[in-house]
Amino acid sequence: MTSATEEERLAAEWHQLLARYHHTMCALDRVLLAEHHLTVSDFEVLQQLHAADCQVRMHDLADQVHLTQSALSRLITRLEKAGLVERAMCEEDRRSVWTAITPAGERCYLAARPTHRAILAQCAAGEAACPDEAS
């Protein structure tokens, strides 16, 4: 059985984790958008496609980037219009759609990756500020 103080400690740890997550996502979104015209979700999709080094099924990609199918579909449509990814129907299973990063998407991802990693390092060190924290 968990004591009341243990439950409070767990709740406090949970709130600290949420605050750190929010702070990091906010900083990443702000800087990636300003410097590379990418949202955090855009970057995550490009990162997963770059790492795969081949086509990825949309269903699998949604699981990897923690988005719903519909949210991922809208994001992929936006990235496709920008020329960063391409989609193709799966010949074996017409219900599946493949997604792959384009050469332009590779260049965009590789340009944004150092910025992404720098912000992660700054957040881990407590140095990056969200827009509402910067003044």
Beta strands, then each sheet from edge to edge (+ up, - down):
strand 1: 56-57
strand 2: 85-89
strand 3: 97-101
sheet 1: 1+ 3- 2+
end
